[in-house]
């Protein structure tokens, strides 16, 4: 599944998915455990398919991704993901920007739909104040004048 999150507006492509064996597995405390070897023989083979993917650009606004199509193995999928970006920088440029984007995938033959969100947080250091920039420029110019005067002796 590859939705091209953050690319352009309605970025679209297709990906060919090969068939793969499905293994028996279970979840414990949020960790997926898949049995392998003699006791973890594949139960069946998932057929190949074509993923149609749509991705949307990053924004500091609100992203809502809603999926109302069929989910894995024909189960109903009623997913709604929402995220809000922020721009909380000061007037000197210090602070954080949170960018969000969404995407959706559809497996063409099986009709399964998937959706996801991507969140990127950027942190910026403050810019020096204007007075500090002016003072350092004057010190630099003063140093050049002093160096030039000494080199002419």
ABEGO torsion letter per residue (X at the ends): XBAGBGBBBGBBBBBBBBBBBBBBBBBBGGBBBBBBEAAABBABBBBBBBBBBBBBBBBABBBBBBBABBBBGGBBBBBBBBBBBBBABBAAGBEBBBBBBBBBBBBAAAGBBBBBBBBBBBBBBBBBBAAAAAAAAAAAAAAAAAAAAAAAX
